[in-house]
Each structure stands twice: as structure tokens, then as C-alpha cells.
Amino acid sequence: MKLRQHGILLAMLAALAGCGEPDQADKAKAPEAEQPVAVEEPVKLPAEVDIWQSPTELDLEGTKVTLHSALWLNTMPVIGEDGSVPANKLFASIKVVTADDKPLPKGVEIMQVMMAQDDEQWLSQNNLDVRVLEKQGLEIAINGGPEWLPGGKANIAVTLLYKGQEHVLVETGVLLEQAH
């Protein structure tokens, strides 16, 4: 038994012997390993822009543009295709309209819509249902949002693209209604 323990001890010592300092011949082969590594400072990103400080009215080539929104929960009893009762989800109609009945300038694109209530936010940017409202604006129809309580208020921010420049337009305190 002692012979076996001595054998294990010798094997461990041999393994540890290979973990020592590199000899001078190895140092000469790899001089870059001894060079100090320059530490780069992390890139500092600009401070976040508070989207909710954006204007409630934009001037696009002399045309004033605002938001007129409606939010509601559809609480009508519905049975889903799988027999379950779906949750009461948020629906939104967000209209980007001109304030003075002028035509909306051509080329306005809707990039995304963000809604916030208290600490909860909902961002929608894919497959937005954007409809033309005659000449005075656009309507963004969104459904399937969070289950916020009726009677509360939410803030809405729409990011527009116009002539290659992004603009953010906000509407605050939009009442969340309930459809029965």
C-alpha cells in the first residue's frame, strides 16, 4: 500500500514540476509574452436620451404635426381557437395628424411606437399596421399589448422618419378605456 502511495506522490510531483517558471530558452522564443499589454479605456456611450422629453408637436416643412391617440382594452367575452379565454389585451389607434388641416408632407414613415404606463413599457416596431387618413395624416393600429388596467393613463412616443432624419413625437396622459 505504501508503495502505491509513493507512486501516486511521485506522479503528482512530476506533474507539478512541469508547471514551474519557463526556462530562459522558452523566454527567448516568445519575447512578446513578456511585453506589457496596453489597457484600453472602454468606449463611453452618450447619455441616454429621455424619449419622454420629446416634443408634442413637430414642424415638418411648415406643417405642424401632432398625435391623437385612443387606447382601450377589449373585455368582450371571446373564446380562442383552442377553446381558451384570451386575456384582455391592449388595443391602440395612434393618429399622426396635421394641426392645421394641411396635407401631411409626403415621405413620412413610422419607425416605431412606444407606450409606457408607470414602470412598464411596450415597444412595437415590426409589422406596424399604418393606414393613410385622407391627406391629413396616418393612423397606426396596434393590438395585443400589455394588460393594463382601464382608467389608467399612458404615454405614447412615435418615432418618425422624414427625409432621412428621425423625429420623436409624444402624447402624454392618454386615458386607457374599456370596450365591453
N, C-alpha and C positions, 0 to 999 in steps of 0.2 A: 504494500500500500504506500509506504514511504517513497519507494522508487517511482511510483506513478505520480505522486505529488511533486517530486523533484523534477520529473519530466515536464509536467504542466508549467511549473515555475520557470524552467529554462526556456520553454517555448514563449512564455509571456515576456521574459526579459529580452529575448531575441527580437520579438515584435516591437517592443518599446525602443530598442536600440536604433531601429530604422526611423524613429520619429524625432531624432535629435536635430541639431543645427546642421545646415548644409555645409559640406566641406568647401574649401577655397576653390577647388576646381569647378564645382557647380555654380558658385557665385560668379566666376569669370565667364561662364557660358550664358548667364542670364542677368546682365547688368541692369536691365530695365526693371527688374523685380525690386531692386533696391532704391529706385528713384521715387521721390515723394510724389504722391498723387495730388493734383490740383483739385481743390474742393470748389465746385461752382455753387454760387448762390442760387436758390430757387427763383424761378421767374415769378415776379409779383403780378398777379392779375389785377385789373382795375376793380375798384369797389363796385359792388352790385348796384345796379340802378333800381330804385324803388319804382316799379311799374305803376303803382297806385298814385304816384305824384304826377303822372302824365296829364295832359290837358283833357278837358271835357268837350273841347271844340277845336277843330283843325281848320286851317286856311289852306286850301288846295287851289292855287291859281285864282285867288279872289273869291272862291266859293267856300262858305262856312259849312263844315260837316260835323254832325253830332251823332250820338247813339240814342235810340229809343227802343227799350227792351221790355220784354214780358217774360216772366218766369212762372212756372206752375208745376205742381205735382198732379199727375193723373191718378186719382184714387178710385176710379171706376172699377168695380169688380170685374176681373178678367181672368180667364183660365188659359194658361200657356199651352203650347202644342203637346207638351209632355204631361199635361194634367196638373201641373203645379200652379200655384198662385204667384205670379211675378210680383216683385217688390214695387213700391210706388216710386218710380224714377222721375228725375227732374227733366222737364222739357223747357226749351228756351227759344224765343223768337227775338233775335237781335237785329235791329234795323240800323244801317248806316245811311243817314239821310242828310240832305242839304237843309240848312236852316232857313234859307230864303227862297225856296222853291225853284232855284236854278237847277239845271241838269248837273248830275254828278259828273265830274271830269272823267273822260274815258281813260281806261288803263288802271283803275283802282282794283287791286287784288286783295283778298282776305287771306292772311297767312295763318293766324291762329286766334283762338278765343280762350281767355282765362276767366274763370269765375271764382270768387272767394267769399266764404262766409266764416267769420271768426278765424280759426286757425286752419280750416280745411279749404283746399284749392282743387279746382278741376280744370285741366288743360285739355283743349280739343284742337287738334291741328290736322288730323288726317280725315280725308273724305268728308270735308265740310259741305253741307247742302246750302249752296249760295244761290239765291234767286234774284233776278232783276225786278225792281219795283218801278215800273214805267221808266221815266227818265230821272227821277229824283233820288234813287238810291239802290241799295242792295239789302237783302234780308238773309241772315244766316239762321237756319233752323237746325237745332241740335236736340237730341233726346238721349235718354239712357244715362243721365248724370247721377250724382250722389243723391242720397235720401235725406235731404234737408227738411226741416220742419216747416210747414206752412205758417205764414205770418211773419217769418223772419225776413231779414234783408240781406242782399248780396251785392257785391261789387263786380263789375264786368269790365274787362280790358280786351280790346280788339287790336291786333297788330295788322296794319295795312301796309301794302307795298304800292308805292306810287312813283313812277319814273325812277326806278332803281333804288329808292330810299324807303326805309322802314319808318313808319309812324305808329305811335300808340295812342289810342283814344279810349277814354274811360267813362263809365257811368257808375255812380255810386248810389247805394241805398235803394236798389231795385227790390220791390216787395215780392216775396215768394207766395203766390196764390195757390189755391187748390181747386181742381176740377172734380166734380162729383159725378 
